[in-house]
Amino acid sequence: MSHAIQRATELALNETTVTALRATLKTTADEVVQAIIDEVPPYANALSGSMGGTIRRAVRTALGHYLDLASGNTTGGDAGDAAYELGRGEVRDGRSMDALLSAYRFGARVAWRCLAAGAVPAGLPAAEVAKFAELTFAYIDELSAASAAGHADELAARGRAHERHLEQLVRDLLAGASPDALLASAQRAGWQPPVSLTAVLLPAAQARPAYRTLDPSTLVLDDLPDAFGVLLVPDADRSHLLRQLTDRTAVVGPARPWTRASDSYARAVRARSLSSDIRDTEDHLPELVLSADMDAFADLRARALAPLRTLPAATARRLEETLRAWLLHQGRREEVAAALFVHPQTVRYRMSQLRELFPDLGLPHRVLELTLAVGLRAG
């Protein structure tokens, strides 16, 4: 049994008093609405025009139900349902629960003053006035609670819908959807597109904790394959972002126009597959270029370095290391020797072997092919 119904069983207004109070309902409702307009700023404009008329009728309905209770009729309709819907509607209209509770507080004060002013002259015994007051405020408390529940449920529902829209936006971005589709998805999610997005790939368990430290407009998805998550960080200051992720096992892709976030994500994924030690993909562009098509890279190595396969494995490895250093240092023997920790004469000897194996070593197309072939160490 609700507190209001319990109070109503202790107080049953006689028919004369109830009839007198019903005659004042319209005036009482008008005064309640006016008090809310005067005292609660968020309602200053909301209760004018047709909306004001709707609210006045709702107040009269609630007061009518209240008088039913006060007269001992506890089987009528439930005003709590209307109060619940009122709470939901306040969310849709952009008003907080604090504003609505203030409206109830001022409304209850005015309603009690008006009802008491009508009840006592109509014959309500002085001994019953306290019970009448208890019923009034218990009834308002229950309406407030019903509205608060509606308000909270609507916020929760909107929050869940918003999260679903944001999640779908991330999936659309990672899938490389068309710019028009992405713009529509962003609008559904209520997300303002930035100039650029930077993808951050990290373990799923770290995604949400990292997300809470970044720009509030950052997008997050933590259910990618292989227990990974992704953050899409808007207009990131790269050095600052890397510092923020110092304690995370993260791979940071390049900044890309927001409709091309899939490119940033793809690079982060490729870097992660290349090595678990990569953090900033911008520091590993050569490796990433060479690893873009691993089958093609393997074919290139097999063809370009075929002459080395005729040698013992240890000799082939030494000559490949020498060739790599020679290409990197553009044939400067002293620098090659320093890089390999050998004597310059050793470099000269090895290079003579390489020139026998690769007679066209000085041709530009051969230099390019060999540079690519030795760009990544095999295995």
Salt bridges, closest charged atoms under 4 A:
ASP30 OD2 - LYS26 NZ 3.22
ASP30 OD1 - ARG56 NE 3.45
GLU31 OE1 - ARG113 NH2 3.41
ASP68 OD1 - ARG22 NH2 2.49
GLU85 OE1 - ARG88 NH1 3.45
GLU90 OE1 - ARG95 NE 2.86
ASP93 OD2 - ARG95 NH2 3.23
GLU128 OE2 - LYS131 NZ 3.95
GLU134 OE1 - ARG7 NE 3.54
GLU154 OE1 - ARG88 NE 2.89
GLU154 OE1 - ARG92 NH1 3.83
GLU154 OE2 - ARG158 NE 3.06
GLU167 OE2 - ARG171 NH2 3.27
ASP222 OD2 - ARG208 NE 3.21
ASP223 OD2 - ARG171 NH2 2.70
ASP263 OD2 - ARG260 NE 2.95
ASP280 OD1 - ARG238 NH2 2.73
GLU282 OE2 - ARG267 NH1 3.50
GLU287 OE2 - HIS284 ND1 3.50
GLU320 OE2 - ARG301 NH1 3.07
GLU320 OE2 - ARG324 NH2 3.34
GLU335 OE1 - HIS329 ND1 3.28
GLU335 OE2 - ARG332 NE 2.89
ASP360 OD1 - ARG366 NE 3.14
GLU369 OE2 - ARG303 NH2 2.33
GLU369 OE1 - ARG366 NH1 2.96
